[in-house]
Amino acid sequence: MAKLTLPGTTIVETVMAMLLVMVSLGIGLMIYLNVLTSERLVARVKAQALLSRISEETIAQQLFISEALEADGMVVEKKVAPYAAEFPDAYLLTLTAFAAKNKQPLCELKEIIYPQAQNGYPLLPSPR
């Protein structure tokens, strides 16, 4: 009777293959966690939240002046300019957040604002 032999791998080859897979998964997991906890990403999210808060405060208090502010370890540059000739009461609010350490821009927010009238409704341009 003929002996049946099946091709196979040795235990050493199997262990080496498993070791390579585990090392690759470990490196991939470290890169993934590094991206998730990246300081730049976290700083950008914090900057977006800060710019939204400053925008809301500017509109609520109607402080339509250009200025530089410092908050939460960031420098925020606030610029207020007239929006367009067709809308004399409208302003373009541009907020830019910079990292306090290296002055690199983190986030920018642009918003068109209409000053509020006494009744709470925006002052819209009169029809021509």
Secondary structure, 3 states (H helix, E strand, C coil): CCCCCCCCCCHHHHHHHHHHHHHHHHHHHHHHHHHHCCHHHHHHHHHHHHHHHHHHHHHHHCCCCCEEEEECCEEEEEEEEEEECCEEEEEEEEEEEEECCCCCEEEEEEEEECCECCCCCECCCCCC
